[in-house]
Amino acid sequence: MTGAIDTILQGTLLGGLYALFAAGLSLIFGVMRLVNIAHGDLIVLAAYTAFLAVQLTGIDPLSSLIIVVPVMFVIGYALQRGLLNATLGRGILPPLLVTFGLSIIIQNALLQGFSADSRKLLLGPFETASIPLGPDLAIGWFPLLIFATAVVVIAALQALLHRTRIGRAFRAVSDDPETARLYGVDHRHLFAMAMGVALAVVSFAGVFLAIRTNFDPAIGPARLLFAFEAVIIGGLGSLWGTLAGGVILGIAQTVGAKIDPAWQLLAGHIAFLLVLIFRPRGLFPRAVD
Amino acid sequence: MTALLETQALEARYGDFQALFGIDLALQDGETVAIIGANGAGKSTLLRTICGLNAAAPEAVRHRGQAIGGAAPEAIVARGIALVPEGRRLFLSLTVEENLLMGAYAKRPGPWTLQRVYRLFPVLEERRRVSGIQLSGGQQQMVAIGRALMANPEILLCDELSLGLAPIIIRDVYAALPAIKAEGTAVVVVEQDINQALAVAGRVYCLMAGRVTLQGRPEELDRERIRAAYFGV
């Protein structure tokens, strides 16, 4: 029994990380219907930005967020304004091809700059510290921090979308970009702000990833896959759905790993396929599409 | 006297298809002008081009003497020209109140506020937390008008206000026009319903196949001439 509770608990906490991978992807798709194939590589880019910040300034990895978040926001804004805006409104293929190309460029640039060596950010004893809940049951402080951050980030994004002027404009432009322009919304600036916010969220994912596990320039596409699965399970364009999708994916992987370590990833993919078969629009789809 | 809004030899195209041929139109301060014409005459294209949604030569559209043809829609609404688009085009995932607030996105100062719009259309205040998708056609049209008013325009362009609405609802929607004009707002109404257009407008332009075929004051135009200009018969 304790084993089962432990598996669910660890899976849920892992789901927090997947939700952070996915939240930016979900926001971008929700606002501008852009499927960003380079999203996983941008997570890795954030991890390397943190790595560089730690190396250059000597601050601890969590504090590096003070640098990484604004840097990634600016990269997101510039990327959207300078490149990705030009791909929108021309059908489904141009954004896919351009972000696919971007993914390859980021991977190779990181390879050139940092080599193929695995890196990791060290947080010290906090990484392994835990709260004992029973004889065979404990929650790690660090996974708990990741999960809590995911909840706070998603609540903040939700508040941004529903309680602010710019959030209202995000939703309006998502419904009907042309009509939004009629009332003064500069969609190019707005899309760039959305990408900036998405990459600010990606910063958290990148830094937590870099503390939790080894990373190298090639691991982006697998993170993209987890992010996609979490978004689709939760329902396209729904942020709380994305958190639920991350948790379901996390639990499925942890249960799979419990049965057989080789089953971890496969179990996640099977959960994803089952949702696609029985709820093709995801568990919490947006009411209006 | 410089016109409030003027088009000179305005042309518009969709790819190879030319939709407007040399449209000359003038609107004075506080005036109400109707543009009538059959389906496909180019009425909506004319309004879309004035608003910057379709390309135009800079000199072909002038606002208070300044060339604004082909400017971005966001720049044109900031100058005080707002469109109530054909088919309402509400933001369906936003509530009534959020739709109205989107109208004020450009933050242009003026008399129109949420409270003022709710006074004009009291039913919208009752339904302010409801999504646009749950409204009747008439209520949706009120939101679309209210949203454009929130931009505090000096020129309100209305595209087919009566489209798809029952006659009694059309009467309610048009009943708002005097209050709008009382604020000094000039109004351009595009209509297929000739009687409605003649009833509200000080001057009428009739379009056919992208050209102005008739213009004048409603009292000067007899029905035969309007029918000839409208249908080309």
Interface residues (C-beta under 8 A of the other chain):
Chain A: R165 R168 A169 R171 A172 S174 D175 D176 E178 T179 A180 R181 L182 Y183 G184 V185 D186 R286 A287 V288
Chain B: C51 G52 L53 A72 P73 E74 V77 A78 A82 L83 P85 R89 F91 L92 S93 L94 E98 L101 M102 G103 A104 Y105 A106 K107 S131 I133 R147 A148 A151
